[in-house]
Amino acid sequence: MSIKNHPKNGMKGAKISFFLLAIVFSSLVQAQVNFVNQSWEQILSKAKSENKLVYLDAYTDWCGWCKVLDKETFSNPQVGDFMNRNFISTKLEMEKSDMGKKIAMKYVVNSFPTGLIFNGDGNLIYTIAGYSPPKDFMNLLKDAILPPNQWNLKGYSNGFTANYPSFYLKAMGANGKKEFPADTVVNNFLRNQDDKFAETSWVVWKRFSHALDESNKKFFLLNRTEFSDKFGKVMVEEILSSFIQKKVELAAKNKDEKMFDVAMKEMSEQISNAEENKPWYQLYFYENSGDWKRFGAKANELITTKPDFASSSINAYAWSIYESCNDLETINLAISWMDKVVKTEAEYDYLDTYAALLYKVKNYPEAERYALQAIEVGKVQNRKVEDTQKLLEKIQDNMSRKK
């Protein structure tokens, strides 16, 4: 017979139960990510002495997804346990703190959140871009700690004393305000550099890849192997991807499928994970060229073939369909996605999207039900629910007309 069910146990069993609960609660608290607030030098020294890597959460005060990463991912017990065992973790506000600004300048960090992973010598060896839910984030961390996956960026100098051009400093907000140069300034700077592979040139290639003219793009493409050797294949392919993205955007704007196919062919020749990226470009092209039937079909293919597909992505696709699509078959596909999502994750955003889609197909009773639930959940989550309340008013107005 267990201690809990023993007839003579009484309060002793209750005390033991409370004690066990306290241990469990304590372990969960401890398992959350332990962010260290020390100088950069102290953090590197600590990582080296403990044979760990450094994880830097690069955030800004205005970044909404940074807050979601804190709330949903860094608070996860499994993530916390893994990071505490393998990393010395720290946080820096990248636009206000002196060290944050120095690191942002050196590694061209202008998208948030970004996870920067360093070894104990202070060398950048891996990055994690954007928000990821706990399971996906854990997979990225597991990749990051494997030596074969870690970068060796030979083109970077030690320290933070590079002589960056003034237009780059302004674009990165060195004086608290971002000012962006004309494309001609960027292109003339790169053309006139004696060493186009120097660190001071590299940050311009990376930060302003969208602004490069055809001659500078051609130079970069022809020399991508040398750039990769100095600054890593991953970072070089980010720049090459920006070239592809511009062509896809133009193809979508012109609704030109041949132009899109040319861009996909170039991607297959230049980007190592082209087949993995192709579906996302297809979705962009279909959405922005207004081909909603193919957008819905491609999104449905991804959602149904990837069991761990992120609910936040499903919600984004469904919301795009709500806002811009009038094809009933595609709208009903989005409803089927969101029906499954809200049954397992009754989050405000998901409930709101589901209610909006149901309203769009004139299923007013169900739309009302989920709009009310969204408002209730939103208030608990301290979200602004005014738009959902307006949706509810429209739903109820249509219901009253039907009576």
C-alpha positions as CSV (number, residue, x, y, z in Angstrom):
1,M,0.0,0.0,0.0
2,S,1.3,3.5,-0.9
3,I,2.1,6.1,1.8
4,K,-0.6,8.3,0.4
5,N,-3.3,5.7,0.9
6,H,-2.1,4.2,4.3
7,P,-4.9,4.5,6.9
8,K,-2.5,5.7,9.5
9,N,-0.9,8.2,7.2
10,G,-3.0,11.3,8.1
11,M,-1.2,14.7,8.0
12,K,2.2,13.0,7.6
13,G,1.1,11.9,4.1
14,A,-0.1,15.4,3.3
15,K,3.2,16.9,4.5
16,I,5.1,14.4,2.3
17,S,2.8,15.3,-0.7
18,F,3.4,19.1,-0.1
19,F,7.1,18.4,0.2
20,L,7.2,16.6,-3.1
21,L,5.1,19.3,-4.8
22,A,7.6,21.9,-3.5
23,I,10.5,19.9,-5.0
24,V,8.7,19.7,-8.4
25,F,7.9,23.4,-8.3
26,S,11.4,24.3,-7.3
27,S,12.9,22.2,-10.2
28,L,10.5,23.9,-12.7
29,V,11.6,27.4,-11.5
30,Q,15.3,26.4,-11.7
31,A,14.8,24.9,-15.1
32,Q,13.9,28.3,-16.6
33,V,16.8,30.0,-18.5
34,N,19.2,31.6,-16.1
35,F,20.3,34.9,-17.7
36,V,23.5,36.2,-16.3
37,N,23.9,40.0,-15.9
38,Q,27.7,40.6,-16.0
39,S,30.2,42.3,-18.3
40,W,31.0,40.8,-21.6
41,E,34.5,39.9,-20.5
42,Q,33.2,38.2,-17.3
43,I,30.6,36.2,-19.3
44,L,33.2,34.9,-21.7
45,S,35.6,34.0,-18.9
46,K,32.8,32.2,-17.1
47,A,31.9,30.3,-20.3
48,K,35.5,29.3,-20.8
49,S,36.1,28.1,-17.2
50,E,32.9,26.1,-17.3
51,N,33.5,24.7,-20.8
52,K,30.2,26.2,-22.1
53,L,29.1,28.3,-25.0
54,V,27.6,31.8,-24.6
55,Y,24.0,32.4,-25.7
56,L,23.2,36.1,-26.2
57,D,19.5,37.0,-26.5
58,A,19.7,40.1,-28.7
59,Y,16.5,42.0,-28.2
60,T,15.0,45.5,-28.3
61,D,12.4,47.1,-26.0
62,W,10.0,47.6,-28.9
63,C,10.2,44.0,-30.2
64,G,6.9,42.1,-29.7
65,W,8.3,38.7,-30.7
66,C,11.2,39.2,-28.2
67,K,8.5,39.2,-25.5
68,V,6.8,36.1,-26.9
69,L,10.2,34.4,-26.9
70,D,10.6,35.3,-23.2
71,K,7.1,34.2,-22.3
72,E,6.8,31.0,-24.3
73,T,10.3,29.6,-24.9
74,F,12.7,30.8,-22.3
75,S,10.2,29.9,-19.6
76,N,9.9,26.4,-20.9
77,P,11.5,23.9,-18.3
78,Q,13.1,21.7,-21.0
79,V,14.6,24.7,-22.8
80,G,15.8,26.1,-19.5
81,D,17.4,22.8,-18.4
82,F,19.2,22.4,-21.7
83,M,20.5,26.0,-21.9
84,N,21.6,26.1,-18.3
85,R,23.7,22.9,-18.9
86,N,25.3,24.0,-22.1
87,F,25.4,27.8,-22.2
88,I,26.1,30.9,-20.1
89,S,23.1,32.9,-21.2
90,T,22.8,36.7,-21.2
91,K,20.6,39.4,-22.7
92,L,21.5,42.8,-24.3
93,E,19.2,45.6,-25.6
94,M,20.8,46.0,-28.9
95,E,19.9,49.7,-29.6
96,K,20.6,51.2,-26.1
97,S,23.3,49.3,-24.3
98,D,26.9,50.1,-25.3
99,M,27.9,46.5,-25.7
100,G,24.7,45.6,-27.5
101,K,25.3,48.4,-30.1
102,K,28.9,47.2,-30.6
103,I,27.9,43.6,-31.2
104,A,25.0,44.7,-33.5
105,M,27.5,46.8,-35.5
106,K,30.0,44.1,-35.8
107,Y,27.6,41.3,-36.8
108,V,25.0,43.4,-38.6
109,V,22.2,42.5,-36.1
110,N,19.2,44.4,-37.3
111,S,16.4,41.9,-36.9
112,F,15.0,40.8,-33.5
113,P,14.9,38.6,-31.7
114,T,18.2,37.1,-32.7
115,G,20.1,34.5,-30.7
116,L,23.9,34.9,-31.1
117,I,26.1,32.0,-29.9
118,F,29.7,32.5,-29.1
119,N,32.5,30.3,-27.9
120,G,34.6,31.2,-24.8
121,D,37.1,33.1,-27.0
122,G,34.3,35.5,-28.1
123,N,34.0,34.1,-31.6
124,L,30.5,34.0,-33.2
125,I,29.8,30.4,-34.1
126,Y,26.0,30.2,-34.8
127,T,22.9,32.4,-34.9
128,I,19.2,31.7,-34.4
129,A,17.0,34.2,-36.2
130,G,13.5,35.2,-35.0
131,Y,11.0,33.5,-32.7
132,S,10.8,29.7,-32.4
133,P,8.4,27.7,-30.1
134,P,10.1,25.5,-27.5
135,K,10.4,22.3,-29.5
136,D,11.8,24.0,-32.6
137,F,14.1,26.1,-30.5
138,M,15.5,23.1,-28.8
139,N,16.3,21.5,-32.1
140,L,18.2,24.6,-33.2
141,L,20.2,24.6,-29.9
142,K,21.1,21.0,-30.4
143,D,22.4,21.8,-33.8
144,A,24.4,24.8,-32.4
145,I,26.3,22.7,-29.8
146,L,27.6,20.2,-32.4
147,P,31.2,21.3,-33.5
148,P,30.6,20.3,-37.2
149,N,27.8,22.9,-37.3
150,Q,29.7,25.7,-35.8
151,W,31.2,28.5,-37.9
152,N,34.8,29.6,-38.3
153,L,34.5,33.2,-39.5
154,K,38.0,34.0,-40.6
155,G,37.2,37.5,-41.9
156,Y,36.3,39.0,-38.5
157,S,38.9,40.8,-36.4
158,N,39.2,40.5,-32.7
159,G,37.4,43.2,-30.6
160,F,35.1,46.0,-31.6
161,T,37.3,48.7,-33.1
162,A,36.6,48.4,-36.8
163,N,36.5,51.7,-38.7
164,Y,33.0,51.5,-40.2
165,P,31.8,54.0,-42.8
166,S,29.6,56.8,-41.4
167,F,26.6,55.9,-43.5
168,Y,26.6,52.4,-42.0
169,L,26.8,53.8,-38.5
170,K,23.8,56.0,-39.2
171,A,21.8,53.1,-40.7
172,M,22.5,51.0,-37.6
173,G,21.3,53.9,-35.3
174,A,24.6,54.6,-33.7
175,N,23.3,58.0,-32.6
176,G,19.9,56.8,-31.5
177,K,18.2,57.5,-34.8
178,K,18.4,55.4,-38.0
179,E,19.2,57.2,-41.2
180,F,19.6,55.3,-44.5
181,P,21.9,56.2,-47.4
182,A,20.9,56.4,-51.0
183,D,21.7,53.2,-53.0
184,T,24.3,55.1,-55.0
185,V,26.3,55.8,-51.8
186,V,26.4,52.1,-51.0
187,N,27.4,51.0,-54.4
188,N,30.0,53.6,-54.9
189,F,31.6,52.8,-51.5
190,L,31.9,49.1,-52.4
191,R,33.2,49.8,-55.9
192,N,35.9,52.0,-54.5
193,Q,37.2,49.6,-51.8
194,D,40.7,48.3,-52.3
195,D,39.7,45.2,-50.2
196,K,36.2,44.2,-50.9
197,F,36.6,41.3,-48.5
198,A,37.6,43.4,-45.5
199,E,35.3,43.4,-42.4
200,T,34.4,47.0,-43.0
201,S,33.3,46.1,-46.5
202,W,31.5,43.0,-45.4
203,V,29.1,44.8,-43.1
204,V,28.0,47.0,-46.0
205,W,27.5,44.0,-48.3
206,K,25.4,42.3,-45.6
207,R,23.4,45.3,-44.4
208,F,22.6,46.8,-47.8
209,S,22.3,43.6,-49.9
210,H,18.9,44.9,-51.1
211,A,20.5,48.0,-52.5
212,L,23.2,46.5,-54.6
213,D,23.3,47.3,-58.3
214,E,23.9,44.7,-61.0
215,S,27.7,45.2,-61.1
216,N,28.1,44.7,-57.4
217,K,25.7,41.8,-57.4
218,K,27.8,40.2,-60.2
219,F,31.0,40.7,-58.2
220,F,29.5,39.1,-55.1
221,L,28.1,36.1,-57.1
222,L,31.5,35.6,-58.8
223,N,33.4,35.7,-55.5
224,R,30.9,34.0,-53.2
225,T,33.3,31.2,-52.5
226,E,35.9,33.6,-51.0
227,F,33.2,35.5,-49.1
228,S,32.0,32.1,-47.7
229,D,35.5,31.2,-46.6
230,K,35.8,34.5,-44.7
231,F,32.3,35.1,-43.4
232,G,30.6,31.7,-43.6
233,K,28.4,30.0,-46.1
234,V,25.2,30.7,-44.0
235,M,25.7,34.5,-44.0
236,V,26.7,34.5,-47.7
237,E,23.6,32.6,-48.6
238,E,21.5,35.1,-46.7
239,I,22.7,37.8,-49.1
240,L,22.1,35.5,-52.1
241,S,18.6,34.9,-50.8
242,S,18.0,38.6,-50.7
243,F,18.8,38.8,-54.4
244,I,16.3,36.0,-55.1
245,Q,13.7,37.7,-52.9
246,K,13.8,40.9,-54.9
247,K,13.2,38.9,-58.1
248,V,10.3,37.0,-56.6
249,E,8.8,40.3,-55.4
250,L,9.0,41.7,-58.9
251,A,7.6,38.5,-60.4
252,A,4.6,38.6,-58.0
253,K,4.0,42.3,-58.6
254,N,3.9,41.6,-62.4
255,K,2.1,38.3,-61.9
256,D,4.8,36.8,-64.1
257,E,5.2,33.1,-63.6
258,K,8.1,32.8,-66.0
259,M,10.1,35.4,-64.1
260,F,9.3,33.5,-60.9
261,D,10.6,30.2,-62.5
262,V,13.8,31.9,-63.5
263,A,14.3,33.1,-59.9
264,M,13.7,29.6,-58.6
265,K,16.3,28.2,-61.1
266,E,18.9,30.7,-59.9
267,M,18.1,29.8,-56.3
268,S,18.7,26.1,-57.0
269,E,22.1,27.0,-58.5
270,Q,23.2,29.3,-55.6
271,I,21.5,28.2,-52.4
272,S,22.3,24.9,-50.7
273,N,18.9,24.4,-49.2
274,A,17.0,25.6,-52.2
275,E,14.4,22.8,-52.2
276,E,13.6,23.5,-48.5
277,N,13.1,27.2,-49.2
278,K,11.1,26.9,-52.5
279,P,7.7,26.3,-50.8
280,W,8.0,29.6,-48.9
281,Y,8.8,31.5,-52.1
282,Q,5.8,29.8,-53.8
283,L,3.5,30.9,-51.0
284,Y,4.8,34.5,-51.3
285,F,4.3,34.5,-55.0
286,Y,0.8,33.0,-54.9
287,E,-0.3,35.3,-52.1
288,N,1.1,38.5,-53.6
289,S,0.0,37.7,-57.2
290,G,-3.5,36.9,-55.9
291,D,-3.5,33.2,-56.8
292,W,-5.4,32.2,-53.7
293,K,-6.3,28.7,-54.9
294,R,-2.7,27.7,-55.3
295,F,-1.8,29.6,-52.1
296,G,-4.4,27.5,-50.2
297,A,-3.3,24.3,-51.8
298,K,0.4,24.8,-51.1
299,A,-0.2,25.9,-47.5
300,N,-2.4,22.9,-47.0
301,E,0.3,20.6,-48.4
302,L,2.8,22.0,-45.9
303,I,0.4,22.0,-42.9
304,T,-0.8,18.4,-43.5
305,T,2.6,16.9,-44.3
306,K,4.5,18.5,-41.3
307,P,2.9,17.3,-38.1
308,D,4.9,19.9,-36.0
309,F,4.1,22.8,-38.3
310,A,4.0,26.0,-36.2
311,S,0.5,27.2,-35.2
312,S,1.6,30.8,-35.5
313,S,2.4,30.2,-39.2
314,I,-0.9,28.5,-39.8
315,N,-2.6,31.4,-38.2
316,A,-0.7,33.9,-40.4
317,Y,-1.8,32.0,-43.6
318,A,-5.4,31.8,-42.4
319,W,-5.5,35.5,-41.6
320,S,-4.1,36.4,-45.1
321,I,-7.0,34.3,-46.5
322,Y,-9.5,36.1,-44.3
323,E,-8.3,39.5,-45.3
324,S,-7.8,39.1,-49.1
325,C,-9.3,35.8,-50.4
326,N,-12.9,35.4,-51.7
327,D,-12.6,31.8,-52.9
328,L,-15.0,29.8,-50.8
329,E,-13.0,26.5,-51.1
330,T,-9.8,28.2,-49.9
331,I,-11.6,29.9,-47.0
332,N,-13.0,26.6,-45.9
333,L,-9.5,25.1,-46.0
334,A,-8.4,27.9,-43.7
335,I,-11.3,27.2,-41.4
336,S,-10.3,23.5,-41.2
337,W,-6.8,24.5,-40.2
338,M,-7.9,26.8,-37.5
339,D,-10.5,24.4,-36.1
340,K,-7.7,22.0,-35.3
341,V,-5.4,24.8,-33.9
342,V,-8.0,26.2,-31.5
343,K,-8.9,22.8,-30.1
344,T,-5.3,22.3,-28.9
345,E,-4.2,26.0,-28.4
346,A,-7.0,28.3,-27.3
347,E,-4.8,31.5,-27.7
348,Y,-6.4,34.9,-28.4
349,D,-4.9,35.4,-31.9
350,Y,-6.0,31.9,-33.0
351,L,-9.5,32.3,-31.7
352,D,-9.9,35.7,-33.2
353,T,-8.8,34.4,-36.7
354,Y,-11.2,31.5,-36.4
355,A,-14.1,33.7,-35.5
356,A,-13.3,36.1,-38.4
357,L,-13.2,33.2,-40.9
358,L,-16.5,31.8,-39.7
359,Y,-18.0,35.3,-40.0
360,K,-16.7,35.5,-43.6
361,V,-18.7,32.3,-44.5
362,K,-21.7,33.6,-42.6
363,N,-21.6,31.0,-40.0
364,Y,-22.7,33.6,-37.4
365,P,-23.6,31.4,-34.4
366,E,-20.2,29.7,-34.4
367,A,-18.5,33.0,-35.2
368,E,-20.2,34.6,-32.2
369,R,-19.2,31.7,-30.0
370,Y,-15.5,32.0,-30.9
371,A,-15.4,35.8,-30.9
372,L,-16.8,35.8,-27.3
373,Q,-14.2,33.1,-26.3
374,A,-11.4,35.2,-28.0
375,I,-12.4,38.3,-26.0
376,E,-12.5,36.4,-22.8
377,V,-9.1,34.8,-23.4
378,G,-7.7,38.1,-24.7
379,K,-8.6,39.9,-21.5
380,V,-7.0,37.2,-19.4
381,Q,-3.8,37.5,-21.5
382,N,-3.9,41.3,-21.2
383,R,-4.4,41.7,-24.9
384,K,-6.1,44.5,-26.8
385,V,-9.5,43.0,-27.8
386,E,-11.2,46.1,-29.4
387,D,-11.0,44.7,-33.0
388,T,-12.6,41.4,-31.9
389,Q,-15.3,43.4,-30.1
390,K,-16.0,45.2,-33.3
391,L,-16.1,41.9,-35.1
392,L,-18.6,40.6,-32.5
393,E,-20.8,43.6,-33.1
394,K,-20.9,42.9,-36.8
395,I,-21.6,39.2,-36.2
396,Q,-24.5,40.0,-33.8
397,D,-25.9,42.7,-36.2
398,N,-26.1,40.1,-39.0
399,M,-27.7,37.6,-36.6
400,S,-30.4,40.1,-35.6
401,R,-31.2,40.9,-39.2
402,K,-31.8,37.2,-39.9
403,K,-34.4,36.9,-37.1
